[in-house]
Amino acid sequence: MFVLPAQTAQPPAASIADLKEIPLPPPIPYTPQTAGWWVLGGIVLLAVLVYVALRLRRWWRNRYRRAAQKELSAIEQAAADPAQRQRALAALPALVKRTVLTWAPRDTVAPLSGEAWLGYLDHTFSGENFTRGPGRHLQTLAYGDGDLAGTDASDLMALLHRWIDDHVPA
């Protein structure tokens, strides 16, 4: 049997000097590399600007609604005080008329009164809440004694809050 002589040479010892730096990958730019991404970004930016412009326009057009809601809330608080109740409730028909006059032609709306006025309000709001519902009390408040029972007043206030928010300018 033949035996190979053992090699006595040992591998060289590892040294820090033998270390090599690991190459970094090339930098990746954050900007799109093709024109299609620029076009898509422009379209998205344009869509966002159009959306913001439409929302701003809607907000601006509804400023009269916010002012009317604020005034109606003040009237509601004043109506809770028995000393101011009659005067506060008498202010409701004027508030409704001023609200309508912000968007409707003055020569069409200003001469309306009575059933014609309530019919016009029904035309701007779904249903017959003004001619046959709690809205009929507006006529009493405008030309009558200016006082309502507690439930009638609260129903009228609720209707006016809904009307201010949801009416459709005719």
C-alpha positions as CSV (number, residue, x, y, z in Angstrom):
1,M,0.0,0.0,0.0
2,F,1.2,3.3,-1.0
3,V,0.8,6.3,1.4
4,L,1.3,9.8,0.4
5,P,3.4,11.9,2.6
6,A,1.5,14.4,4.6
7,Q,1.9,17.9,3.5
8,T,3.1,20.2,6.1
9,A,2.4,23.5,4.3
10,Q,-0.4,25.4,5.9
11,P,-2.6,28.0,4.3
12,P,-1.6,31.6,5.0
13,A,-3.4,33.2,7.9
14,A,-6.3,35.6,7.1
15,S,-5.5,39.2,7.5
16,I,-7.5,42.5,7.5
17,A,-5.2,43.7,4.9
18,D,-6.5,41.1,2.5
19,L,-10.1,42.4,2.8
20,K,-11.6,44.1,-0.2
21,E,-14.5,46.6,-0.3
22,I,-17.8,45.4,-1.5
23,P,-18.8,47.6,-4.5
24,L,-22.0,49.6,-3.9
25,P,-24.8,49.2,-6.4
26,P,-25.2,52.1,-8.8
27,P,-27.5,54.9,-7.4
28,I,-31.1,54.7,-8.5
29,P,-32.7,58.0,-9.3
30,Y,-36.1,58.8,-7.8
31,T,-37.3,60.7,-10.9
32,P,-39.1,58.7,-13.6
33,Q,-37.0,57.6,-16.4
34,T,-39.6,57.5,-19.2
35,A,-41.9,60.3,-20.5
36,G,-45.0,58.2,-19.8
37,W,-44.6,58.6,-16.1
38,W,-44.3,62.4,-16.5
39,V,-47.5,62.5,-18.6
40,L,-49.3,60.3,-16.0
41,G,-48.1,62.6,-13.2
42,G,-49.3,65.6,-15.1
43,I,-52.7,64.1,-15.7
44,V,-53.0,63.1,-12.0
45,L,-51.9,66.6,-10.9
46,L,-54.4,68.2,-13.3
47,A,-57.2,65.9,-12.0
48,V,-56.4,66.9,-8.4
49,L,-56.4,70.6,-9.3
50,V,-59.7,70.3,-11.0
51,Y,-61.2,68.5,-8.0
52,V,-59.9,71.1,-5.6
53,A,-61.2,73.9,-7.8
54,L,-64.7,72.3,-8.0
55,R,-64.8,71.7,-4.2
56,L,-63.7,75.3,-3.6
57,R,-66.3,76.6,-6.0
58,R,-69.0,74.5,-4.3
59,W,-67.9,75.7,-0.9
60,W,-68.0,79.4,-2.1
61,R,-71.4,79.0,-3.6
62,N,-72.8,77.5,-0.4
63,R,-71.6,80.3,1.9
64,Y,-75.2,81.6,2.0
65,R,-76.3,78.2,3.4
66,R,-73.7,78.4,6.1
67,A,-74.8,81.9,7.0
68,A,-78.5,81.0,7.0
69,Q,-77.8,77.9,9.2
70,K,-75.9,80.1,11.7
71,E,-78.7,82.6,11.8
72,L,-81.3,79.9,12.2
73,S,-79.4,78.4,15.1
74,A,-79.3,81.9,16.8
75,I,-83.0,82.2,16.2
76,E,-83.5,78.7,17.7
77,Q,-81.6,79.7,20.8
78,A,-83.5,82.9,21.2
79,A,-86.8,81.1,20.8
80,A,-85.8,78.9,23.8
81,D,-86.0,82.0,26.0
82,P,-89.7,82.9,26.7
83,A,-89.0,86.6,26.8
84,Q,-87.6,86.5,23.2
85,R,-89.6,83.7,21.7
86,Q,-92.2,85.7,19.8
87,R,-89.7,88.1,18.3
88,A,-87.4,85.2,17.4
89,L,-90.1,83.2,15.7
90,A,-91.3,86.3,13.8
91,A,-87.8,86.5,12.3
92,L,-88.1,83.1,10.6
93,P,-90.1,84.2,7.5
94,A,-87.6,87.0,6.8
95,L,-84.7,84.5,7.1
96,V,-86.3,82.2,4.5
97,K,-87.1,85.1,2.1
98,R,-83.5,86.4,2.4
99,T,-82.1,82.9,1.8
100,V,-84.2,82.5,-1.3
101,L,-83.3,86.0,-2.6
102,T,-79.5,85.1,-2.6
103,W,-80.0,82.8,-5.6
104,A,-83.4,83.5,-7.1
105,P,-84.3,86.5,-9.3
106,R,-85.7,89.3,-7.1
107,D,-88.5,90.2,-9.5
108,T,-89.8,86.6,-9.4
109,V,-89.5,85.9,-5.7
110,A,-90.1,89.3,-3.9
111,P,-93.8,89.7,-4.8
112,L,-94.7,86.1,-3.7
113,S,-96.7,85.7,-0.5
114,G,-99.2,83.4,1.0
115,E,-99.9,80.1,-0.8
116,A,-97.9,81.1,-3.8
117,W,-94.8,81.6,-1.6
118,L,-95.3,78.3,0.2
119,G,-95.8,76.6,-3.2
120,Y,-92.6,78.1,-4.4
121,L,-90.7,76.8,-1.4
122,D,-92.2,73.3,-2.0
123,H,-90.9,73.6,-5.6
124,T,-87.4,74.0,-4.2
125,F,-87.7,71.2,-1.8
126,S,-89.1,67.7,-2.2
127,G,-92.6,67.1,-0.9
128,E,-95.3,69.4,0.3
129,N,-93.7,70.3,3.6
130,F,-94.5,74.0,3.3
131,T,-98.0,73.9,2.0
132,R,-99.3,71.0,4.0
133,G,-96.6,70.4,6.6
134,P,-94.9,72.4,9.4
135,G,-93.8,75.0,6.8
136,R,-97.3,76.4,6.6
137,H,-96.6,78.1,9.9
138,L,-94.3,80.6,8.1
139,Q,-97.4,82.3,6.9
140,T,-98.8,82.6,10.4
141,L,-95.5,83.9,11.7
142,A,-95.3,86.5,9.0
143,Y,-98.8,87.8,9.2
144,G,-100.2,86.5,12.5
145,D,-99.4,86.8,16.2
146,G,-95.9,85.3,15.8
147,D,-96.2,82.4,18.4
148,L,-96.4,78.7,17.9
149,A,-96.9,75.7,20.2
150,G,-93.7,74.0,21.3
151,T,-93.9,71.0,18.9
152,D,-95.0,73.1,16.0
153,A,-92.0,75.4,16.5
154,S,-89.5,72.5,16.8
155,D,-91.0,70.8,13.7
156,L,-90.7,74.1,11.7
157,M,-87.1,74.6,12.9
158,A,-86.2,71.0,11.9
159,L,-87.8,71.5,8.5
160,L,-85.9,74.8,7.9
161,H,-82.6,73.2,8.9
162,R,-83.2,70.5,6.3
163,W,-84.5,73.0,3.7
164,I,-81.4,75.2,4.0
165,D,-79.1,72.2,3.5
166,D,-81.0,70.4,0.8
167,H,-83.0,72.9,-1.2
168,V,-82.5,73.1,-4.9
169,P,-82.4,76.6,-6.4
170,A,-85.3,76.8,-8.9
